[in-house]
Amino acid sequence: MQKNIPALTSAQKTQRLERYMGIFALVILVAAWFIGGALESSAVSIYLKEAYPEANSFQEVANGIYAALNSQGRTAGYVALGEATGYGGPMRMAVAVDLQGEVIGLAIIEHKETAFYLDRVLKTSFMEDLLGKKYDQPFELGNDVDGVTSATYSSTAIVNSVKEAARQVATSQLGLPLPPESTPKIVFGLPEVMLIALFGVGYLGRKRVIKKTKVLRWVTMLTGMVVLGFIYNRPLTLSRINMFLLGYFPEWQTSLYWYLLIGGIIFVFTADNRNPYCEWFCPFGAVQECMGALGGAKVRSPGKYRALLKWIQRILAWGAILIALLYRNPGVTSFEVFGTLFGFLGSNAQFILLGIVLVVSLFIRRPWCTYLCPLHPVDEFIRMIRRWVIRLWPIKKENH
């Protein structure tokens, strides 16, 4: 006898549609990842000349190393390609080295950095200060190289690229002895300590282990705003997530903070179906709530436009990830205003958008998080996949 299958409710139909749309969006993103990888290429010839303008011609003598030839066809020096990981992914540089192993010219071939932060580096004498460095020097920020405030990741990527290229030339072409390579130092300071503490307090607060949860949440929010936001400028951004999606994994020793942050969110999300970062210590979320406390902001529903605004937010986030994967650049479509507030850097449009968000925050609770933040759709997608897996899990167990 055929069983009567109950008709789906409106909510169930919506969930099914969202699941199908989510799967479709994921398939397109995976395709974009492969297409972006196939299209990625760089013509280096113009950068060789930029790094070593005095050379008449160049001849490749090893993989990524070119001899710079003078008018008589003799080798006057070399240009090598160096690569290191910056804030958004790999940075490639052309580095000119003379016959004594000294750096005499530089050119950035390709980078994935946020434009405003890299521009801050390029407007200083940082690049010029690297000229004259010899291959056997430490090339360490704070040691023999001065970094650029608020652009540490970009500065480190440039330095490491130059060091790698100079040492390639010294060992493979000049026969010079390579100094012992120092082990990367584990960076574990106040940001990492505060991050672990905030995760712990947020988890205990969610479980109601500690009383006065509202007061506790305000403490964690304000701590995240001041320490992770204004002091260290390390809010979680879509660019950082795109970086990991593209397979750009920085050294854990120097990027422990990001591994702790993303790993902690995934762990708590999997175990408790909660996003502790957004709920308890997101720096920009705290700024909005502070503005809301001043203006008496309330949760206001857009009524019949609610679904439309939600889908606009999802499409913006999906489009930003899609373009980042196609262009192999995590931050190429970043529209977040976190850096504009905490680093005081950004375009005129970003400053205008930031001002609008802060004013609206006086009347509407967390307007950025609710209607614009690209991380919110990512959060929703993970929740959807988690619910789906939980629903399918009992069926799989019965079949086995």
C-alpha positions as CSV (number, residue, x, y, z in Angstrom):
1,M,0.0,0.0,0.0
2,Q,1.4,3.4,-1.0
3,K,2.2,5.7,1.9
4,N,0.8,9.2,1.9
5,I,3.7,11.6,1.8
6,P,2.8,14.8,3.6
7,A,3.0,18.0,1.5
8,L,5.9,20.2,2.2
9,T,5.3,23.3,4.2
10,S,6.3,26.8,2.9
11,A,9.3,26.8,5.2
12,Q,10.4,23.4,4.0
13,K,10.1,24.4,0.4
14,T,12.2,27.5,1.1
15,Q,14.8,25.4,2.8
16,R,14.9,23.0,-0.1
17,L,15.3,25.9,-2.6
18,E,18.1,27.4,-0.6
19,R,19.9,24.1,-0.4
20,Y,19.7,23.7,-4.2
21,M,20.8,27.2,-4.7
22,G,23.7,26.7,-2.3
23,I,24.8,23.6,-4.1
24,F,24.6,25.4,-7.4
25,A,26.6,28.3,-6.1
26,L,29.3,26.0,-4.6
27,V,29.7,24.2,-8.0
28,I,30.2,27.5,-9.8
29,L,32.8,28.5,-7.2
30,V,34.7,25.2,-7.6
31,A,34.7,25.7,-11.4
32,A,35.9,29.3,-10.9
33,W,38.8,27.9,-8.8
34,F,40.0,25.7,-11.6
35,I,39.4,28.2,-14.3
36,G,41.3,30.9,-12.4
37,G,44.3,28.5,-11.9
38,A,44.4,27.7,-15.6
39,L,44.3,31.4,-16.7
40,E,46.9,32.6,-14.2
41,S,50.1,33.7,-16.0
42,S,52.6,36.5,-15.9
43,A,55.0,37.8,-18.5
44,V,58.2,38.5,-16.7
45,S,60.3,40.2,-19.4
46,I,59.2,43.7,-18.7
47,Y,59.9,43.2,-15.0
48,L,63.4,42.0,-15.7
49,K,64.2,45.3,-17.4
50,E,62.5,47.2,-14.6
51,A,64.7,45.5,-12.0
52,Y,67.9,45.8,-14.1
53,P,67.4,48.7,-16.6
54,E,71.2,48.9,-17.5
55,A,71.1,45.4,-19.0
56,N,71.0,45.1,-22.8
57,S,69.4,41.7,-22.8
58,F,68.5,38.7,-20.6
59,Q,69.2,35.0,-20.9
60,E,67.5,32.4,-18.7
61,V,70.3,30.3,-17.1
62,A,68.2,28.4,-14.6
63,N,64.5,28.1,-13.6
64,G,63.5,31.6,-12.5
65,I,67.1,33.1,-12.9
66,Y,68.2,35.3,-15.7
67,A,71.7,36.5,-16.6
68,A,71.7,40.3,-17.3
69,L,74.0,40.8,-20.3
70,N,75.8,44.0,-21.2
71,S,76.5,45.4,-24.7
72,Q,79.4,43.0,-25.2
73,G,77.1,40.0,-24.3
74,R,78.9,39.4,-21.0
75,T,77.1,38.7,-17.7
76,A,77.0,41.9,-15.6
77,G,74.7,40.5,-13.0
78,Y,71.5,38.4,-12.6
79,V,67.8,38.8,-12.0
80,A,66.0,36.2,-10.0
81,L,62.3,35.7,-9.3
82,G,61.5,35.5,-5.6
83,E,58.2,34.6,-4.0
84,A,56.8,34.8,-0.5
85,T,53.4,34.9,1.2
86,G,51.9,38.3,2.1
87,Y,48.6,39.2,3.6
88,G,46.5,38.1,0.7
89,G,48.7,35.4,-0.9
90,P,51.9,35.0,-2.9
91,M,54.0,38.0,-3.8
92,R,56.5,37.6,-6.7
93,M,59.4,39.9,-7.3
94,A,62.2,40.4,-9.8
95,V,65.4,41.0,-7.9
96,A,68.6,42.2,-9.6
97,V,71.8,41.0,-8.0
98,D,75.4,42.0,-8.9
99,L,78.3,39.6,-9.2
100,Q,79.1,40.1,-5.5
101,G,75.7,39.0,-4.3
102,E,74.4,42.5,-3.6
103,V,70.8,43.6,-4.4
104,I,70.9,46.4,-6.9
105,G,67.3,46.5,-8.3
106,L,63.7,45.5,-7.5
107,A,60.4,45.1,-9.3
108,I,57.1,43.7,-8.0
109,I,55.8,41.3,-10.6
110,E,52.6,40.1,-8.9
111,H,50.9,40.5,-5.6
112,K,47.6,39.8,-3.8
113,E,47.9,42.5,-1.2
114,T,45.2,45.1,-0.3
115,A,46.1,48.0,-2.5
116,F,46.0,50.6,0.3
117,Y,48.5,48.8,2.5
118,L,50.9,48.0,-0.3
119,D,50.7,51.7,-1.4
120,R,51.7,52.7,2.2
121,V,54.8,50.6,1.8
122,L,55.7,51.9,-1.7
123,K,55.3,55.5,-0.6
124,T,58.1,55.1,1.9
125,S,61.8,54.5,1.3
126,F,61.3,50.8,2.2
127,M,62.1,49.4,-1.2
128,E,65.1,51.7,-1.6
129,D,66.4,50.7,1.8
130,L,66.7,47.1,0.5
131,L,69.1,48.1,-2.2
132,G,72.7,47.4,-1.2
133,K,71.7,44.5,1.0
134,K,73.9,41.4,0.5
135,Y,72.6,37.9,0.1
136,D,74.1,36.8,3.5
137,Q,72.4,39.4,5.6
138,P,69.5,38.4,7.9
139,F,66.8,40.3,6.0
140,E,64.7,40.5,9.2
141,L,62.2,43.2,10.0
142,G,63.2,45.0,13.1
143,N,66.7,43.6,12.9
144,D,68.5,44.9,9.7
145,V,65.3,46.1,7.9
146,D,62.8,48.6,9.2
147,G,59.2,47.7,8.6
148,V,56.3,49.9,7.7
149,T,53.6,50.5,10.4
150,S,50.3,48.9,9.7
151,A,51.7,47.1,6.7
152,T,53.7,44.3,8.3
153,Y,52.5,41.5,6.1
154,S,53.3,43.3,2.9
155,S,56.7,44.4,4.2
156,T,57.5,40.9,5.3
157,A,56.5,39.4,1.9
158,I,58.8,41.9,0.0
159,V,61.7,41.2,2.3
160,N,61.4,37.4,2.1
161,S,61.0,37.5,-1.7
162,V,64.2,39.6,-2.0
163,K,66.1,37.3,0.4
164,E,65.0,34.2,-1.5
165,A,65.9,35.6,-4.9
166,A,69.3,36.9,-3.8
167,R,70.3,33.7,-2.2
168,Q,69.3,31.7,-5.2
169,V,71.7,33.7,-7.3
170,A,74.5,33.5,-4.8
171,T,74.4,29.8,-4.4
172,S,73.5,28.6,-8.0
173,Q,75.3,31.2,-10.1
174,L,78.0,32.8,-8.0
175,G,79.1,29.8,-5.9
176,L,79.0,31.8,-2.7
177,P,78.5,30.1,0.7
178,L,74.9,30.2,2.0
179,P,74.5,31.4,5.6
180,P,72.6,29.0,7.9
181,E,68.8,29.5,7.5
182,S,67.2,30.7,10.7
183,T,64.1,28.8,11.9
184,P,61.0,31.1,11.7
185,K,60.2,32.4,15.2
186,I,56.7,31.6,16.5
187,V,54.8,34.8,16.9
188,F,52.7,34.4,20.0
189,G,51.8,37.6,21.8
190,L,48.9,39.6,23.1
191,P,46.6,39.2,20.0
192,E,46.9,35.4,20.2
193,V,46.5,35.3,24.0
194,M,43.4,37.6,23.8
195,L,41.9,35.5,21.0
196,I,42.2,32.3,22.9
197,A,40.7,34.0,26.0
198,L,37.8,35.5,24.0
199,F,37.0,32.1,22.5
200,G,37.0,30.5,26.0
201,V,34.9,33.2,27.6
202,G,32.5,33.3,24.7
203,Y,32.0,29.5,24.9
204,L,31.4,29.6,28.7
205,G,29.0,32.5,28.2
206,R,27.0,30.6,25.6
207,K,26.7,27.6,28.0
208,R,25.6,29.9,30.8
209,V,28.5,28.6,32.9
210,I,29.2,32.2,34.0
211,K,26.5,34.4,35.4
212,K,25.6,37.9,34.1
213,T,26.0,36.8,30.4
214,K,25.0,40.3,29.0
215,V,27.7,42.0,31.0
216,L,30.2,39.4,30.1
217,R,29.3,39.7,26.4
218,W,29.9,43.5,26.5
219,V,33.3,42.9,28.1
220,T,34.3,40.5,25.2
221,M,32.9,42.8,22.6
222,L,34.7,45.9,23.9
223,T,37.9,43.8,24.2
224,G,37.7,42.6,20.7
225,M,37.0,46.1,19.4
226,V,39.9,47.7,21.2
227,V,42.6,44.9,21.0
228,L,41.7,43.1,17.8
229,G,40.3,46.2,16.1
230,F,41.9,49.5,16.9
231,I,45.3,48.3,18.4
232,Y,46.2,45.4,16.1
233,N,43.7,45.8,13.2
234,R,43.0,42.1,12.8
235,P,39.2,41.6,12.1
236,L,38.2,38.6,10.1
237,T,37.6,39.6,6.5
238,L,36.4,37.8,3.4
239,S,39.8,38.4,1.9
240,R,41.4,36.2,4.6
241,I,38.8,33.4,3.9
242,N,39.5,33.7,0.1
243,M,43.2,33.4,0.8
244,F,42.7,30.0,2.4
245,L,40.1,28.9,-0.3
246,L,42.8,29.7,-3.0
247,G,45.3,27.5,-1.1
248,Y,47.5,30.3,0.0
249,F,48.6,29.1,3.4
250,P,51.1,31.3,5.2
251,E,53.7,30.0,7.6
252,W,51.9,29.0,10.8
253,Q,54.8,30.3,12.9
254,T,54.2,33.9,11.8
255,S,50.4,33.6,11.2
256,L,49.3,31.7,14.2
257,Y,46.6,34.3,14.9
258,W,44.7,33.5,11.7
259,Y,44.9,29.8,12.1
260,L,43.6,30.1,15.7
261,L,40.8,32.4,14.6
262,I,39.5,30.4,11.6
263,G,40.2,27.1,13.2
264,G,38.5,28.1,16.4
265,I,35.4,29.3,14.5
266,I,35.2,26.1,12.5
267,F,35.6,23.9,15.7
268,V,33.0,25.7,17.7
269,F,30.6,25.9,14.7
270,T,30.9,22.2,14.2
271,A,30.4,21.3,17.9
272,D,27.9,23.9,18.9
273,N,26.4,25.4,15.7
274,R,27.4,28.9,16.9
275,N,29.7,31.5,15.5
276,P,31.5,32.8,18.6
277,Y,33.4,35.4,16.6
278,C,30.4,37.3,15.2
279,E,28.3,37.0,18.4
280,W,30.9,37.7,21.0
281,F,33.9,39.6,19.9
282,C,33.7,40.8,16.3
283,P,35.5,44.3,16.4
284,F,33.2,45.9,13.9
285,G,30.1,44.3,15.4
286,A,31.1,45.9,18.7
287,V,31.5,49.3,17.1
288,Q,27.9,49.1,15.7
289,E,26.5,48.0,19.1
290,C,28.3,50.9,20.8
291,M,26.7,53.3,18.3
292,G,23.4,51.5,18.9
293,A,23.7,51.9,22.7
294,L,24.1,55.7,22.1
295,G,21.2,56.1,19.8
296,G,18.8,53.5,21.2
297,A,19.0,51.2,18.1
298,K,16.5,48.5,17.8
299,V,16.0,45.4,15.6
300,R,13.9,46.7,12.8
301,S,12.4,44.4,10.2
302,P,12.3,45.6,6.5
303,G,9.0,43.7,6.1
304,K,8.3,42.5,2.6
305,Y,11.9,43.5,1.5
306,R,13.5,41.2,4.0
307,A,13.9,38.3,1.6
308,L,15.2,40.6,-1.2
309,L,17.8,42.2,1.0
310,K,19.0,38.8,2.2
311,W,19.4,37.5,-1.3
312,I,21.3,40.7,-2.3
313,Q,23.7,40.2,0.5
314,R,24.2,36.5,-0.5
315,I,24.8,37.4,-4.2
316,L,27.3,40.2,-3.2
317,A,29.2,37.7,-1.1
318,W,29.1,35.0,-3.7
319,G,30.1,37.4,-6.5
320,A,33.1,38.6,-4.4
321,I,34.3,35.1,-3.8
322,L,33.7,34.1,-7.4
323,I,35.8,37.0,-8.8
324,A,38.5,36.4,-6.2
325,L,38.8,32.8,-7.3
326,L,38.8,33.7,-11.0
327,Y,41.5,36.3,-10.6
328,R,43.4,34.4,-8.0
329,N,43.4,37.5,-5.8
330,P,41.7,37.2,-2.4
331,G,41.1,41.0,-1.9
332,V,40.3,42.1,-5.5
333,T,36.6,42.5,-4.7
334,S,36.8,43.3,-1.0
335,F,34.1,45.9,-0.1
336,E,34.3,45.6,3.7
337,V,34.9,48.8,5.7
338,F,36.8,47.2,8.6
339,G,40.2,48.4,7.4
340,T,38.8,51.9,6.7
341,L,37.8,52.2,10.3
342,F,40.6,50.4,12.1
343,G,43.4,51.3,9.8
344,F,42.1,54.7,8.5
345,L,42.8,53.5,5.0
346,G,40.3,53.2,2.1
347,S,38.8,54.8,-1.0
348,N,36.4,57.8,-0.8
349,A,33.5,55.4,-1.4
350,Q,34.6,53.2,1.5
351,F,34.8,56.2,3.9
352,I,31.3,57.3,2.7
353,L,29.9,53.8,3.2
354,L,31.5,53.6,6.7
355,G,29.9,56.9,7.7
356,I,26.5,55.8,6.5
357,V,26.8,52.5,8.4
358,L,27.9,54.2,11.6
359,V,25.0,56.7,11.4
360,V,22.4,54.0,10.7
361,S,23.8,52.0,13.6
362,L,22.4,54.6,15.9
363,F,18.9,53.5,15.0
364,I,19.1,50.0,13.6
365,R,21.0,47.2,15.4
366,R,24.0,46.0,13.5
367,P,22.9,47.1,10.0
368,W,26.2,46.1,8.4
369,C,26.1,42.6,9.9
370,T,22.4,42.2,8.9
371,Y,22.4,43.6,5.4
372,L,25.9,43.9,4.0
373,C,28.6,41.8,5.7
374,P,29.8,39.1,3.3
375,L,30.7,36.8,6.2
376,H,27.1,36.4,7.2
377,P,26.1,34.4,4.0
378,V,29.2,32.2,4.6
379,D,27.9,31.7,8.1
380,E,24.5,30.8,6.7
381,F,25.9,28.4,4.2
382,I,27.9,26.5,6.8
383,R,24.8,26.2,9.0
384,M,22.8,24.9,6.0
385,I,25.4,22.2,5.2
386,R,25.5,21.3,8.9
387,R,21.7,20.8,9.1
388,W,21.7,18.8,5.9
389,V,24.4,16.5,7.1
390,I,22.7,16.0,10.4
391,R,19.4,15.1,8.6
392,L,21.1,12.6,6.3
393,W,23.3,11.0,9.0
394,P,20.6,8.7,10.5
395,I,19.7,7.5,6.9
396,K,23.3,6.5,6.3
397,K,23.6,4.7,9.6
398,E,20.4,2.6,8.8
399,N,21.8,1.7,5.4
400,H,25.0,0.4,6.9
